[in-house]
């Protein structure tokens, strides 16, 4: 169960976030490729918390609250990403990287054994051919240090494109992100639809969130079927431009901002495709944040993800992964990361409709 033990902590985190929203470093949290590339924003103080350019579109999102000091001393610190993504456009340089300085000891120490439990419970949030997953701002990533760790998946899509229910369920909320609100502050997600899926996971509720919609075409309380139109893609709330921001949240209260999980673990892969997940850990077994992981698979070019940058983009409670790469054509993959001049490599087989898992252990 995921609900009660964390609730108080999550609520405190949110309260701290809200306080910080008024007076601390702020970053944009949700972007649209291309447009964001021209207008990435970082503000570093309360006085400068407004966007530095293109003020009509991007706003600022608070960074997560300052992380607590680690309880024990383990040497690992964040390894900054070094290589530019192959496909991403180059965002406008910002004043400072401004990524959180997470430490490995602030992350859970995984069990030695990996229990692979798939839960591909949902379909795509867009109709076929209506948009694709943004590759450089996936869950837990920071767009090379320019944005706050991402709480969901962004889909490139056109203004007005319909978004659809990923499964059967009930509309928990459809309307402006004002009351209740689901982000770090009111109107963060603009027009938002949140569906409570009929399916449970480990007796826990599963919610799907659609942010920045142009229009909302369902009412709170409506019963929806998989594939039913919920609204249209827009750029409302904190968004650089039209795109779909999609999240999976679990637990009994979907308004809690930190109840997210990596959506790529929940969406059924397309035919002939599978999903890769894994951990990058230090020699002591702790998950290492902000570590770039490359994967080169059959019939595709080399791609990358970053391990989750902070503890507010949590892992699956069973897998305890810190990276996921979905939509990989079945075949062999070489998964690598680099640390202090060393190259750590694992090979794995991606199977159709399955989850594959690798553990990359960094040297001391
Ligand atoms: Zn987003």
Boltz pocket constraint, residues with backbone or C-beta under 6 A from the ligand:
constraints:
  - pocket:
      binder: B
      contacts: [[A, 29], [A, 30], [A, 31], [A, 150], [A, 152], [A, 153], [A, 154], [A, 244], [A, 245], [A, 246]]
      max_distance: 6.0
